[in-house]
Structures are given as structure tokens and as C-alpha cells.
């Protein structure tokens, strides 16, 4: 079950499929505390990634796939999602210039993605943003890698933690982004970016299990 370029392509394709399927759910989450466009924007960007992947030969390295995802999303996704996810994937691509990821490389990839989101969004854990899902995923991946888990198990731990991180945003009061304008009224709703982060990381794990 190698985490190679073919896996990265599956990850991108499956991410598009799940986001398109869950588009209305993401729209509704964002409608409650944001602009209501997160699902549409992300589905459009990932669908464009699918099209792009069909137009080029399968790359040799994981990083090449992630860079294609990054640049395509930056050029097609509106709102905050494009820059945030684009930067996450671009940072991840820079440390993924290998044919197959080791457990340590999976951790490094996720750490780089988190650093990209933080640098772009200027958010910290606990502020009700996608950082809450990414930070939880990174922490769990680090712990799994330290315990000797293989690459797929590291991704599984990250995906589970991202889902828990997304759920943890429900009671939070937003202090970053458009949701922060609502103050106390933002509590009781899941952050849409955290929700989509969990979807993408679950897709990464599912794509790894199928290899």
C-alpha cells in the first residue's frame, strides 16, 4: 500500500467526488456562519482538478500531483478556500518530491499543509477554523508515526483526528474570519472549512487503503 503518485491522484479524484456529493451540506454549514459559498467553491475547484488530471500524464512524484492540485485550486476557487487550500497543498508539495511517502514523510506533508493554512489565514487552534481540524490531524499523525505506524495507519489516525477536530468547532465561538462577525451566535455550528478538511483527509486515507 504505497503512498505514491498514483495514490495522490486517487486522493485528488476521491476528494472531488466526496466534496461534490457533500456540496449542499458544506453550503448549509457555511450559510449558517459565513457566505454560504464554501461547498460550491470547493466543488468547482476540485472538479477542475479532476479535469486537469485527465489532461496530463500521471506524474512520477507525489509532490507533482499536490502542486497540480494547489495551482488549479488557486486559479479556480473563490472565497477563502482557494488561497487556504492552495497554500496547504503547495507547501505539502514542496516536501513531497519523492516517489513514495514514508510514515515520517506523511507527517511532514501534513505539518507543511498546516503551516500553509496558518501562514495564510493567521489562525490558531481554538478559533473555529479549518486549523482546528488540521492541527488535530497533525498531532495524531505525529503520535502514530512515533508509535511505529505504517504510512496508511498514520493517515488513518490523521483522518480520525481531523473529524474529531471538526466536531470540536461546534461549541466554539469564532474569533477569526467572517464567522467572527456573529460573535456568540457562531456557537452551535461546525466550521465548514474544518468539515471539508476532514473530508479531504478521510479521502486521503481511503485512497491509501485501496492501493
Secondary structure, 3 states (H helix, E strand, C coil): CCCEHHHHHHHHHHHHHHHHHCHHHHHHHHHHHCCCCHHHHHHHHHHHHHHHHCCCCCCCCHHHHHHHHHHHHHHHCCHHHHHHHHHHHHHHHHCCCCCECCHHHHHHHHHHHHHHHHHHHCCCCCCCCCHHHHHHHHHHHHHHHHCCCCHHHHHHHHHHHHHHHHHHCCCCCCCCCHHHHHHHHHCCCCCHHHHHHHHHHHHHHHHHHCC
